[in-house]
Amino acid sequence: MPQTSRHRHTHRLLAAAAGLATVGALAAAMPASAGQDKATPLHHQGSGRYQDVQLLSFNDLHGNLEPPTGSSGRVTELQADGTTKTVDAGGVEYLATHLREARKDNKYSITAAAGDMVGASPLISGLFHDEPTIDALNKLDLDVTSVGNHEFDEGAKELARLQNGGCHPKDGCYDDSEEFTGANFPYLAANVTDEKTGKPILKPYWVWKKNGVKVGFIGVTLEGTPNIVSADGVKGLKFGDEVETINKYAKVLQRQGVKSIVALIHEGGAPASAAYNYDCDSPGAGDGISGPIVDIAKNVTPAVDALVTGHTHQAYACTINDPAGNPRMVTSAASFGRLYTDTTLTYDRWTGDIARTAVKSANHVVTRDVAKAADMTALISKWKTLSAPIASRPIGYIAGEIGNTGTESPLGDMIADAQLAYAKSLDPEADLAVMNPGGIRAGLTYAASGSEGDGVVTYGEAYTVQPFANTVNLVDLTGAQVITALQQQVSGSNEAAPKILQISSGLTYTLDLTQSGAARVVTGSVKLGGTAIDPTATYRVAMNSFLAGGGDGFAELGKGTNMLIGGDDLAAFEAYLTANSSATTPYPVPAANRITVVK
C-alpha cells in the first residue's frame, strides 16, 4: 500500500451460501495438455497422473499480529439475498488456526505470500524492527513470499537482515536467550537489482518440490516502488518492469524443467465491490476488476499458471485472460491477515504442468470464532510484555471514532492540523499543512483496546496510525505550486487512482470529479482563510519528509525551498492531542468538510 518511509526505530455473489467465498472455477476453455485423455477426471487426488496441490496465500500483513481494530479488522460479506454484513477478522492466533486446519488432509500444500509482510506495522512489531512478525511467519510455516514496497522501509540492508538474521545494527538484540535467526522462508525480489552489479538483491525465484511435483515461484514488487518509498530505503537499487521480469524468469524455470509456475506480485487491482466474496468474473472473466494488475495479467507469459497479488489491500479471486486468450486465476486476500486464499492447482505428472482447466480459488475469512493458536498467543504475549510500558501510555482523549476513510477523512484533518500546529511552533509564519492519505494507516477507535478506558488514545494506538519515521518539514512554495500539487492528486501518476491530500484548517477548495485530470481541482476555489490563493505569493507549507521528497507522485512538493527539517511526526501528533484534549474535554470528531466534492 502506498506511503512508506523508514520504519520507526523506537520504538476484499455467494457461490452457494453465506460465508462461502466466490469460487473462480475456470471453465473448460483451455485445450487439454498434450496426450491428455479429455474424459479423464482431473481431480483424482493420488490417482497417479494428476495431483492436486493446495496453494494457501495471503498478502499485506503489515505486522498485524494482534487482531486489527475498527474497520481494519472487519471484512464485508455479500449475502445470498444481496445484502451485506461485516465480519470481524484477522489476528495471527486465528490465522494460524485457519491455515493449519486448511492444510489437514492436504499432503501437497504450499503457503505463499505477495509482499508487505512487514512495514507500517503496529507497535508490537514495529518497535522491534518487525522481528516479531518474521517469527510469527516462521511459525505459520510460510514457504515463500515476494517483497513488497514496505520491505524497503528501512533499506536493503535491513531487508537482508530480516532474511538472514542477526541483531539490529543500532538497537541490538531484543531476546537475551537467542539471537534473531531471520526468515525460514525465502523473500523473492526478481525485479529488484543492485544498480552497480545488475544482480537481484535476493533470490528471484524458488522451486517447491515434493515426490516429483515441482512448482516454481517468481516474486516481484511493483516497478513504481521508488515513488512510494523514501529515497533512503531504495538507494542504490533499480526496480524493473514486472511483466518483463516474470517472463524472463519463467523461461529460466522452464529451462530447468519447471513448468508449473506461480507469480507472486506485489501489485494489485480494485474489484467493483468491497465484498470479499464478490464474483468479479460476472458477467465475464475479469469484468469486475480494474487497476494495474489487469494489464500485468494480460501480458505475463502463459507459462505462468496463477498470479497471487497484493498491494491494493483488496479481496478478489478472478480470472483474467493471458496473452494466449486463456483464463488464468488472479487472487488477492485483502490485508492485515483478515483473509487467506485457497487455490487448487492440479498438477499433471505426465507434462509437469498445471491443468488450468481445473484451477479454482476462493477467499476465506480468518474468523475469530476458532481456537487461538497457543504458540502465537505465547509469541504475542512475549512481545506485548516488552512493548507494554511504551504502548499503554495515554496521550489524549477523543469524543468518538475518528476514521481514516473517505476522500477527506476526520483523522486526516486532525493530523494535518497537528502538523500545522507543530510547524507554527518552529516558524510562526507557517500557513498550511498537507498529509498523504497512505501515511494514515488506521483510524482512532473509541472503544478501549486494553484497560485504558473508552475514548483514551494510547501511544500504541497512535503509533498504529502513523508508524513511519517521518519528520515534519517546512518549505516555501508559491501559490501556483500549491495549486499544482493539489492538481497532482488527480493527474499524472495519480489520475487513475487519486491520492487526495489531507489538509489543515483554513485551506478549502472544490474537487469536481465530473471532470478529468488536473481539471478536477477547481482552481479558483482554492482558498486559505477564505481568501483565494495568490499564485505569485509565497506560502510556508508543512508536510512530512516523505511528501517533501516528492513521494506519492507529488513532484511539486519536492520542489519546495528554504526547507526546515523538524522533528518526528508522531511526536507532533502526540503533542497536539495531549494539548487539545482531556478526560473532561475530549477531542471532537472533525467534520471533514474542507474539501467540497462534486460527483
C-alpha positions as a printed NumPy array, in Angstrom:
array([[  0.   ,   0.   ,   0.   ],
       [  1.367,   3.423,  -0.826],
       [  3.25 ,   5.668,   1.531],
       [  6.269,   4.477,   3.093],
       [  9.165,   5.828,   4.866],
       [ 11.709,   4.488,   7.264],
       [ 10.298,   2.323,   9.992],
       [ 10.168,   3.917,  13.391],
       [ 13.162,   2.77 ,  15.34 ],
       [ 11.819,   3.461,  18.808],
       [ 10.035,   2.056,  19.226],
       [-11.897,  -7.812,  -0.225],
       [-22.361, -13.328,  -5.312],
       [-22.04 , -16.061,  -2.947],
       [-21.427, -19.252,  -4.915],
       [-23.601, -21.279,  -2.609],
       [-24.452, -19.839,   0.773],
       [-23.481, -17.09 ,   3.127],
       [-19.929, -17.383,   4.359],
       [-18.55 , -19.123,   1.303],
       [-16.139, -17.238,  -0.902],
       [-16.668, -16.968,  -4.61 ],
       [-15.135, -19.915,  -6.349],
       [-13.48 , -18.775,  -9.513],
       [-13.564, -22.161, -11.171],
       [-12.273, -21.972, -14.677],
       [-14.485, -23.226, -17.465],
       [-13.015, -25.879, -19.679],
       [-11.921, -23.228, -22.115],
       [ -8.323, -24.346, -22.435],
       [ -7.117, -27.14 , -24.652],
       [ -6.157, -30.334, -22.925],
       [ -2.48 , -30.916, -22.342],
       [ -0.699, -32.947, -24.976],
       [ -1.698, -36.587, -24.763],
       [ -4.368, -35.899, -22.139],
       [ -7.477, -38.023, -22.256],
       [-10.22 , -35.367, -22.1  ],
       [-12.537, -37.892, -20.459],
       [-10.133, -38.331, -17.59 ],
       [-11.402, -36.632, -14.423],
       [ -8.909, -34.006, -13.365],
       [ -9.372, -34.104,  -9.617],
       [ -8.122, -37.54 ,  -8.672],
       [ -6.001, -36.979,  -5.655],
       [ -3.355, -39.639,  -5.655],
       [ -4.645, -41.29 ,  -8.863],
       [ -1.165, -41.299, -10.328],
       [ -1.254, -38.811, -13.172],
       [ -2.964, -35.851, -11.525],
       [ -2.065, -34.424,  -8.168],
       [ -3.97 , -31.606,  -6.525],
       [ -1.632, -29.088,  -4.952],
       [ -3.095, -26.722,  -2.378],
       [ -1.832, -23.167,  -2.546],
       [ -2.692, -21.078,   0.517],
       [ -1.842, -17.419,   0.183],
       [ -2.206, -14.019,   1.79 ],
       [ -0.692, -10.569,   1.417],
       [ -0.131,  -7.225,   3.095],
       [  0.02 ,  -8.478,   6.663],
       [  1.889,  -5.345,   7.748],
       [  2.903,  -6.803,  11.064],
       [ -0.675,  -7.138,  12.332],
       [ -0.061,  -9.859,  14.875],
       [ -2.962,  -8.865,  17.119],
       [ -6.496,  -8.648,  15.691],
       [ -6.737,  -5.306,  13.885],
       [ -9.231,  -2.864,  15.351],
       [-12.039,  -0.856,  13.77 ],
       [-12.681,  -1.174,  10.048],
       [ -9.155,  -2.564,   9.637],
       [-10.347,  -5.671,  11.499],
       [-13.509,  -6.333,   9.51 ],
       [-14.434,  -7.7  ,   6.079],
       [-17.626,  -7.179,   4.099],
       [-19.521, -10.328,   3.151],
       [-22.168, -10.469,   0.41 ],
       [-25.228, -12.465,   1.456],
       [-27.423, -14.713,  -0.705],
       [-30.234, -12.123,  -0.669],
       [-27.928,  -9.401,  -1.985],
       [-27.388,  -7.646,   1.333],
       [-24.033,  -7.364,   3.035],
       [-22.772,  -7.79 ,   6.567],
       [-19.437,  -7.234,   8.224],
       [-17.423,  -9.94 ,   9.91 ],
       [-14.662,  -9.407,  12.443],
       [-11.475, -10.888,  11.043],
       [ -7.739, -11.127,  11.492],
       [ -5.082, -11.818,  14.099],
       [ -2.253, -14.331,  13.703],
       [ -3.575, -16.512,  16.525],
       [ -6.629, -17.145,  14.321],
       [ -4.782, -17.079,  11.007],
       [ -2.54 , -19.873,  12.231],
       [ -5.511, -21.977,  13.287],
       [ -7.299, -21.441,   9.955],
       [ -4.217, -22.25 ,   7.878],
       [ -3.401, -25.348,   9.896],
       [ -6.978, -26.603,   9.581],
       [ -6.957, -25.913,   5.843],
       [ -3.774, -27.948,   5.42 ],
       [ -5.235, -31.03 ,   7.089],
       [ -5.533, -33.969,   4.653],
       [ -3.604, -31.941,   2.073],
       [ -0.201, -33.551,   1.861],
       [  0.695, -31.329,  -1.065],
       [  0.234, -27.875,   0.416],
       [  2.205, -24.678,  -0.146],
       [  1.792, -21.392,   1.715],
       [  2.87 , -18.257,  -0.126],
       [  2.543, -14.503,   0.259],
       [  2.679, -11.461,  -2.004],
       [  4.659,  -8.924,  -0.032],
       [  4.308,  -6.252,   2.641],
       [  4.57 ,  -8.779,   5.405],
       [  6.342,  -6.108,   7.394],
       [  6.39 ,  -2.328,   7.432],
       [  3.761,   0.179,   8.564],
       [  3.289,  -2.243,  11.435],
       [  1.587,  -1.775,  14.799],
       [  3.891,  -1.017,  17.669],
       [  4.098,  -4.6  ,  18.94 ],
       [  6.068,  -5.429,  15.779],
       [  7.33 ,  -2.08 ,  14.54 ],
       [  9.017,  -1.23 ,  17.819],
       [ 11.287,  -4.23 ,  17.299],
       [ 12.04 ,  -3.72 ,  13.608],
       [  9.429,  -6.373,  12.733],
       [ 11.363,  -9.301,  14.164],
       [  8.139, -10.454,  15.914],
       [  6.368, -10.699,  12.536],
       [  9.165, -12.733,  10.992],
       [  8.996, -15.071,  13.982],
       [  5.227, -15.373,  13.514],
       [  5.565, -16.086,   9.784],
       [  8.079, -18.801,  10.576],
       [  5.577, -20.392,  12.95 ],
       [  2.855, -20.044,  10.272],
       [  5.051, -22.241,   8.045],
       [  5.147, -19.659,   5.288],
       [  7.056, -21.227,   2.397],
       [  7.812, -18.185,   0.247],
       [  6.903, -14.547,  -0.289],
       [  7.68 , -11.766,  -2.687],
       [  8.985,  -8.493,  -1.383],
       [  6.616,  -5.54 ,  -1.322],
       [  7.361,  -1.858,  -1.207],
       [  7.238,  -1.844,   2.585],
       [ 10.007,  -4.392,   2.806],
       [ 12.229,  -1.466,   1.821],
       [ 11.118,   0.891,   4.579],
       [ 14.454,   0.522,   6.31 ],
       [ 16.508,  -0.223,   3.207],
       [ 18.06 ,  -3.258,   1.528],
       [ 20.497,  -3.999,   4.356],
       [ 17.694,  -4.281,   6.894],
       [ 15.689,  -6.464,   4.477],
       [ 18.725,  -8.72 ,   4.175],
       [ 18.882,  -8.915,   7.984],
       [ 15.225,  -9.939,   8.164],
       [ 16.053, -12.684,   5.656],
       [ 19.312, -13.859,   7.147],
       [ 19.099, -12.963,  10.819],
       [ 21.348, -11.167,  13.245],
       [ 20.9  ,  -8.391,  15.755],
       [ 19.859,  -4.935,  14.647],
       [ 22.957,  -2.832,  13.97 ],
       [ 21.717,   0.055,  16.107],
       [ 19.276,  -1.36 ,  18.643],
       [ 20.952,  -4.736,  19.095],
       [ 19.17 ,  -7.91 ,  20.168],
       [ 15.8  ,  -7.928,  21.916],
       [ 15.819, -11.542,  23.081],
       [ 18.502, -12.311,  25.626],
       [ 18.046, -16.073,  25.2  ],
       [ 18.776, -16.242,  21.48 ],
       [ 19.856, -14.168,  18.515],
       [ 17.289, -13.311,  15.824],
       [ 17.634, -16.055,  13.188],
       [ 15.765, -14.395,  10.332],
       [ 13.147, -15.784,   7.984],
       [ 12.899, -19.539,   7.419],
       [ 11.32 , -18.776,   4.043],
       [ 12.837, -17.033,   1.02 ],
       [ 11.982, -13.46 ,   0.196],
       [ 11.881, -13.189,  -3.627],
       [ 12.921,  -9.954,  -5.324],
       [ 13.315, -10.808,  -9.019],
       [ 12.877,  -7.245, -10.264],
       [ 14.955,  -5.525,  -7.595],
       [ 18.568,  -5.311,  -8.641],
       [ 21.72 ,  -3.648,  -7.411],
       [ 22.432,  -0.611,  -9.6  ],
       [ 26.135,  -1.441,  -9.74 ],
       [ 26.061,  -5.198, -10.346],
       [ 22.696,  -5.524, -12.06 ],
       [ 22.015,  -8.629,  -9.992],
       [ 18.88 ,  -9.281,  -7.885],
       [ 19.435,  -8.349,  -4.267],
       [ 17.637, -11.525,  -3.126],
       [ 16.57 , -14.747,  -4.81 ],
       [ 14.477, -14.088,  -7.941],
       [ 12.674, -17.44 ,  -7.82 ],
       [ 12.226, -20.568,  -5.729],
       [ 11.031, -24.091,  -6.501],
       [  8.822, -26.179,  -4.215],
       [  9.344, -29.914,  -4.667],
       [  7.615, -32.999,  -3.316],
       [  7.543, -36.55 ,  -4.694],
       [  8.329, -35.419,  -8.218],
       [  5.901, -32.482,  -8.142],
       [  7.643, -29.183,  -8.845],
       [  6.083, -25.712,  -8.611],
       [  8.172, -22.633,  -9.254],
       [  7.554, -19.217,  -7.714],
       [  8.734, -15.877,  -9.086],
       [  8.438, -12.862,  -6.792],
       [  8.304,  -9.192,  -7.786],
       [  7.227,  -5.901,  -6.276],
       [  5.651,  -3.059,  -8.206],
       [  8.01 ,  -1.221, -10.544],
       [  6.912,   2.062,  -9.005],
       [  8.245,   1.197,  -5.549],
       [ 10.765,   4.082,  -5.556],
       [  7.878,   6.538,  -5.906],
       [  6.238,   5.375,  -2.693],
       [  9.238,   4.633,  -0.514],
       [ 11.646,   7.099,   0.992],
       [ 14.739,   7.726,  -1.104],
       [ 17.   ,   6.286,   1.591],
       [ 15.11 ,   2.994,   1.528],
       [ 15.783,   2.352,  -2.172],
       [ 19.155,   3.997,  -2.574],
       [ 21.377,   2.031,  -4.975],
       [ 18.516,  -0.152,  -6.171],
       [ 16.777,  -0.494,  -9.534],
       [ 13.192,  -1.73 ,  -9.863],
       [ 12.405,  -3.449, -13.17 ],
       [  9.21 ,  -3.968, -15.148],
       [  7.041,  -6.637, -13.545],
       [  5.985,  -8.362, -16.782],
       [  9.442,  -8.392, -18.35 ],
       [ 10.97 ,  -9.787, -15.177],
       [  8.388, -12.531, -14.683],
       [  8.613, -13.572, -18.337],
       [ 12.387, -13.685, -18.106],
       [ 12.469, -15.956, -15.083],
       [  9.617, -18.124, -16.363],
       [ 11.975, -19.062, -19.211],
       [ 14.729, -19.751, -16.705],
       [ 12.458, -22.081, -14.751],
       [ 11.286, -23.828, -17.91 ],
       [ 14.879, -24.475, -18.916],
       [ 15.314, -26.12 , -15.541],
       [ 12.343, -28.405, -16.239],
       [  9.902, -26.478, -14.022],
       [  6.683, -25.982, -15.99 ],
       [  4.258, -25.227, -13.165],
       [  4.808, -21.596, -12.251],
       [  3.126, -19.115,  -9.893],
       [  3.93 , -15.406,  -9.856],
       [  3.85 , -13.569,  -6.527],
       [  3.248,  -9.932,  -7.449],
       [  3.106,  -7.032,  -5.039],
       [  0.786,  -5.046,  -7.27 ],
       [ -2.973,  -5.339,  -7.497],
       [ -6.357,  -4.166,  -8.613],
       [ -9.686,  -2.892,  -7.423],
       [-12.807,  -5.077,  -7.622],
       [-16.169,  -3.431,  -8.335],
       [-17.402,  -4.48 ,  -4.89 ],
       [-15.773,  -4.318,  -1.482],
       [-17.292,  -7.7  ,  -0.526],
       [-14.577, -10.333,  -0.309],
       [-16.881, -12.927,  -1.933],
       [-17.963, -10.707,  -4.84 ],
       [-17.957, -12.559,  -8.17 ],
       [-15.567, -10.427, -10.18 ],
       [-15.96 , -12.786, -13.159],
       [-19.538, -11.607, -13.64 ],
       [-20.669, -11.114, -16.354],
       [-17.362, -12.217, -17.916],
       [-13.807, -13.153, -16.987],
       [-12.237, -10.299, -15.054],
       [-15.013,  -7.831, -15.918],
       [-15.361,  -6.819, -12.286],
       [-11.784,  -5.765, -11.624],
       [ -9.678,  -2.821, -12.704],
       [ -6.253,  -1.455, -11.919],
       [ -2.61 ,  -2.172, -12.749],
       [ -2.863,  -5.921, -12.217],
       [ -5.213,  -6.258, -15.211],
       [ -2.593,  -5.133, -17.719],
       [  0.071,  -7.165, -15.973],
       [ -2.069, -10.305, -16.055],
       [ -2.876,  -9.792, -19.728],
       [  0.821,  -9.651, -20.592],
       [  2.535, -12.164, -18.298],
       [  3.538, -15.237, -20.296],
       [  1.015, -18.114, -20.471],
       [  3.752, -20.235, -18.931],
       [  2.695, -18.782, -15.582],
       [ -0.306, -20.673, -14.194],
       [ -1.58 , -18.331, -11.473],
       [ -0.952, -14.859, -10.085],
       [ -1.021, -14.17 ,  -6.351],
       [ -1.163, -10.399,  -5.903],
       [ -1.388,  -7.666,  -3.277],
       [ -0.595,  -4.011,  -2.572],
       [ -4.111,  -2.569,  -3.018],
       [ -5.46 ,  -4.295,   0.119],
       [ -8.443,  -5.555,  -1.898],
       [-10.028,  -9.016,  -1.994],
       [-10.643, -10.87 ,  -5.249],
       [-10.409, -14.266,  -6.927],
       [-10.796, -13.52 , -10.623],
       [ -9.809, -14.915, -13.955],
       [ -8.105, -12.655, -16.457],
       [ -7.157, -13.937, -19.881],
       [ -3.463, -14.485, -20.524],
       [ -1.796, -13.393, -23.809],
       [ -2.991, -16.613, -25.459],
       [ -6.595, -15.727, -24.601],
       [ -6.966, -18.381, -21.931],
       [ -8.348, -17.614, -18.46 ],
       [ -5.872, -17.534, -15.585],
       [ -6.511, -17.147, -11.884],
       [ -5.567, -13.85 , -10.205],
       [ -6.092, -13.544,  -6.453],
       [ -5.643, -11.19 ,  -3.531],
       [ -6.587, -11.673,   0.127],
       [ -7.244,  -8.086,   1.265],
       [ -4.812,  -7.178,   4.06 ],
       [ -3.847,  -7.431,   7.722],
       [ -4.407, -11.217,   7.834],
       [ -8.186, -10.889,   7.572],
       [ -8.451, -13.384,   4.69 ],
       [ -6.497, -16.198,   3.144],
       [ -6.888, -17.615,  -0.35 ],
       [ -7.179, -21.354,  -1.018],
       [ -6.272, -22.229,  -4.59 ],
       [ -6.249, -25.718,  -6.069],
       [ -3.601, -26.34 ,  -8.686],
       [ -3.998, -29.677, -10.468],
       [ -0.551, -30.894, -11.395],
       [ -0.18 , -33.193, -14.398],
       [  2.69 , -35.571, -13.728],
       [  2.857, -36.517, -17.439],
       [  3.514, -32.971, -18.585],
       [  4.87 , -31.396, -15.404],
       [  2.426, -28.539, -15.892],
       [ -0.758, -27.323, -14.23 ],
       [ -4.03 , -28.392, -15.894],
       [ -5.524, -24.918, -15.848],
       [ -8.994, -26.229, -16.748],
       [ -9.067, -27.39 , -13.146],
       [ -7.694, -24.384, -11.296],
       [-10.106, -22.963,  -8.748],
       [ -9.73 , -20.443,  -5.991],
       [-11.655, -18.904,  -3.11 ],
       [-11.039, -16.386,  -0.363],
       [-11.862, -17.396,   3.191],
       [-12.363, -15.223,   6.259],
       [ -9.946, -15.509,   9.148],
       [-12.791, -15.542,  11.644],
       [-12.227, -15.169,  15.351],
       [-14.649, -17.931,  16.367],
       [-11.951, -20.612,  16.284],
       [ -9.457, -21.591,  18.933],
       [ -6.401, -19.409,  19.201],
       [ -3.094, -20.995,  18.242],
       [ -1.236, -21.36 ,  21.523],
       [  2.194, -20.738,  20.04 ],
       [  1.01 , -17.442,  18.553],
       [ -0.579, -16.428,  21.844],
       [  2.748, -17.011,  23.549],
       [  4.606, -15.038,  20.892],
       [  2.237, -12.081,  21.209],
       [  2.44 , -12.207,  24.988],
       [  6.233, -12.073,  24.877],
       [  6.417,  -9.01 ,  22.654],
       [  3.493,  -7.255,  24.351],
       [  5.274,  -7.548,  27.662],
       [  8.342,  -5.922,  26.168],
       [  6.367,  -3.15 ,  24.481],
       [  3.751,  -2.525,  27.195],
       [  5.457,   0.339,  29.037],
       [  5.542,   2.356,  25.818],
       [  2.346,   1.124,  24.152],
       [ -0.049,   1.64 ,  27.071],
       [  0.879,   5.23 ,  27.862],
       [ -2.182,   7.519,  27.429],
       [ -1.554,  10.531,  25.213],
       [ -5.049,  12.024,  24.837],
       [ -8.803,  11.635,  24.664],
       [-11.323,  11.512,  21.792],
       [-15.1  ,  12.019,  21.805],
       [-15.835,   9.284,  19.268],
       [-14.465,   7.161,  16.47 ],
       [-12.12 ,   9.21 ,  14.282],
       [-11.877,   7.357,  10.991],
       [ -9.31 ,   7.464,   8.211],
       [-11.557,   6.596,   5.26 ],
       [-13.165,   8.798,   2.626],
       [-11.902,  11.42 ,   0.226],
       [-11.292,  13.653,   3.2  ],
       [-11.188,  11.836,   6.498],
       [-11.728,  13.134,  10.036],
       [ -8.367,  11.751,  11.07 ],
       [ -6.724,  13.283,   8.01 ],
       [ -7.952,  16.691,   9.138],
       [ -6.73 ,  16.069,  12.646],
       [ -3.224,  15.033,  11.592],
       [ -2.895,  17.949,   9.183],
       [ -3.921,  20.31 ,  11.982],
       [ -1.4  ,  18.68 ,  14.306],
       [  1.376,  19.178,  11.783],
       [  0.425,  22.798,  11.227],
       [  0.397,  23.449,  14.966],
       [  3.834,  21.875,  15.282],
       [  5.099,  23.83 ,  12.262],
       [  3.908,  27.095,  13.831],
       [  5.93 ,  26.276,  16.931],
       [  9.012,  26.189,  14.704],
       [  8.032,  29.067,  12.449],
       [  5.072,  31.314,  13.31 ],
       [  4.801,  32.153,   9.61 ],
       [  3.651,  28.597,   8.732],
       [  0.49 ,  28.835,   6.622],
       [ -0.853,  25.353,   5.968],
       [ -0.127,  21.632,   6.161],
       [ -0.808,  18.683,   3.874],
       [ -0.737,  14.979,   4.728],
       [ -0.667,  11.999,   2.352],
       [ -3.593,   9.598,   2.944],
       [ -1.405,   6.494,   2.592],
       [  0.549,   7.587,   5.64 ],
       [ -2.539,   7.27 ,   7.861],
       [ -2.53 ,   3.543,   8.455],
       [ -5.586,   3.146,  10.727],
       [ -8.344,   5.112,  12.39 ],
       [ -8.539,   6.014,  16.064],
       [-11.073,   3.712,  17.689],
       [-13.176,   4.978,  20.572],
       [-13.538,   1.581,  22.245],
       [-10.701,   0.707,  24.582],
       [ -8.05 ,  -1.631,  23.185],
       [ -6.961,  -2.605,  26.673],
       [ -7.547,  -1.38 ,  30.209],
       [ -7.149,   2.299,  29.391],
       [-10.881,   3.008,  29.016],
       [-13.083,   4.117,  26.149],
       [-12.011,   7.28 ,  24.397],
       [ -8.453,   7.117,  25.689],
       [ -5.795,   7.212,  22.995],
       [ -2.622,   5.334,  23.856],
       [  0.793,   5.76 ,  22.321],
       [  0.472,   2.286,  20.793],
       [ -2.766,   3.265,  19.048],
       [ -1.231,   6.466,  17.742],
       [  1.795,   4.522,  16.547],
       [ -0.505,   2.249,  14.539],
       [ -1.892,   5.373,  12.856],
       [  1.5  ,   6.854,  11.998],
       [  4.168,   4.143,  12.143],
       [  6.749,   5.857,   9.933],
       [  9.841,   7.681,  10.985],
       [  8.889,  10.799,   9.055],
       [  9.842,  14.257,  10.17 ],
       [  7.58 ,  17.303,   9.85 ],
       [  9.287,  19.616,   7.38 ],
       [  8.57 ,  23.196,   6.368],
       [  9.144,  24.504,   2.83 ],
       [  8.357,  27.59 ,   0.813],
       [  6.008,  27.105,  -2.138],
       [  4.381,  29.651,  -4.397],
       [  0.616,  29.718,  -4.605],
       [  0.936,  28.34 ,  -8.133],
       [  2.949,  25.416,  -6.769],
       [  0.344,  24.742,  -4.078],
       [ -2.347,  24.586,  -6.762],
       [ -0.157,  22.362,  -8.955],
       [  0.399,  19.987,  -6.02 ],
       [ -3.352,  19.763,  -5.469],
       [ -3.78 ,  19.018,  -9.183],
       [ -1.207,  16.224,  -8.913],
       [ -3.623,  14.447,  -6.579],
       [ -5.822,  13.637,  -9.595],
       [ -3.476,  13.792, -12.57 ],
       [ -0.298,  12.21 , -13.855],
       [  0.59 ,   9.035, -11.978],
       [ -2.365,   9.644,  -9.638],
       [ -5.065,  10.135, -12.29 ],
       [ -6.252,   6.529, -12.348],
       [ -6.166,   6.201,  -8.552],
       [ -6.299,   9.669,  -6.954],
       [ -4.39 ,  10.335,  -3.771],
       [ -6.221,  13.14 ,  -2.008],
       [ -4.048,  15.092,   0.379],
       [ -5.5  ,  15.734,   3.8  ],
       [ -5.417,  19.456,   4.543],
       [ -5.19 ,  21.701,   7.567],
       [ -7.856,  24.069,   8.827],
       [ -8.318,  27.18 ,   6.712],
       [ -7.443,  25.577,   3.381],
       [-10.544,  24.868,   1.266],
       [-11.259,  24.003,  -2.349],
       [-13.685,  22.172,  -4.658],
       [-12.907,  18.778,  -6.17 ],
       [-15.057,  18.224,  -9.269],
       [-14.985,  14.511, -10.049],
       [-17.155,  15.021, -13.147],
       [-14.041,  16.455, -14.803],
       [-10.837,  14.618, -15.71 ],
       [ -7.194,  15.029, -14.779],
       [ -5.977,  18.262, -13.251],
       [ -9.276,  19.984, -14.137],
       [-10.854,  18.103, -11.225],
       [ -9.351,  20.718,  -8.929],
       [-11.368,  23.908,  -9.451],
       [ -8.515,  26.396,  -9.494],
       [-10.48 ,  29.472,  -8.457],
       [-11.898,  27.612,  -5.439],
       [ -8.563,  27.113,  -3.685],
       [ -8.634,  29.44 ,  -0.681],
       [ -6.751,  29.945,   2.54 ],
       [ -8.732,  31.557,   5.316],
       [-11.448,  32.434,   2.833],
       [ -9.048,  34.3  ,   0.544],
       [ -8.104,  32.942,  -2.86 ],
       [ -4.579,  31.539,  -3.076],
       [ -2.323,  34.052,  -4.808],
       [ -0.281,  32.229,  -7.487],
       [  2.596,  34.668,  -7.087],
       [  2.712,  34.762,  -3.294],
       [  4.947,  32.538,  -1.182],
       [  3.389,  30.204,   1.372],
       [  5.095,  28.319,   4.197],
       [  3.834,  24.729,   3.91 ],
       [  4.264,  21.887,   6.405],
       [  4.354,  18.26 ,   5.315],
       [  6.099,  15.055,   6.27 ],
       [  9.521,  14.222,   4.882],
       [  8.036,  11.634,   2.511],
       [  5.985,  14.291,   0.724],
       [  8.795,  16.808,   0.942],
       [ 10.812,  14.326,  -1.123],
       [  8.149,  14.289,  -3.843],
       [  6.667,  10.956,  -2.72 ],
       [  3.367,   9.534,  -3.996],
       [  3.654,  11.427,  -7.283],
       [  3.69 ,  14.888,  -5.685],
       [  6.719,  16.143,  -7.577],
       [  5.759,  19.781,  -6.959],
       [  6.007,  19.351,  -3.205],
       [  9.542,  18.113,  -3.742],
       [ 10.475,  21.476,  -5.258],
       [  9.987,  23.43 ,  -2.06 ],
       [ 12.731,  25.806,  -0.99 ],
       [ 14.046,  27.114,   2.317],
       [ 13.448,  23.746,   3.951],
       [ 13.361,  23.439,   7.701],
       [ 13.549,  19.845,   8.921],
       [ 11.552,  19.417,  12.066],
       [ 11.04 ,  16.561,  14.482],
       [  9.174,  13.269,  14.483],
       [  5.644,  13.331,  13.018],
       [  4.228,  11.002,  15.653],
       [  5.649,  13.184,  18.387],
       [  3.935,  16.176,  16.769],
       [  0.641,  14.27 ,  16.7  ],
       [  1.067,  13.229,  20.319],
       [  1.838,  16.753,  21.482],
       [ -1.178,  18.149,  19.63 ],
       [ -3.605,  15.585,  21.032],
       [ -2.26 ,  15.994,  24.553],
       [ -2.549,  19.765,  24.384],
       [ -6.034,  19.773,  22.869],
       [ -7.878,  17.091,  24.826],
       [ -8.6  ,  15.968,  28.351],
       [-10.784,  13.407,  30.098],
       [-13.478,  16.056,  30.595],
       [-12.991,  17.731,  27.209],
       [-12.137,  15.02 ,  24.679],
       [-11.084,  15.915,  21.157],
       [-14.219,  16.245,  18.986],
       [-14.625,  14.181,  15.823],
       [-13.602,  16.502,  12.951],
       [-16.304,  17.347,  10.408],
       [-14.113,  16.625,   7.36 ],
       [-15.686,  19.483,   5.409],
       [-12.714,  21.305,   3.956],
       [-12.926,  19.751,   0.509],
       [-16.196,  20.201,  -1.414],
       [-16.63 ,  17.135,  -3.619],
       [-18.761,  17.333,  -6.771],
       [-19.743,  13.952,  -8.221]])
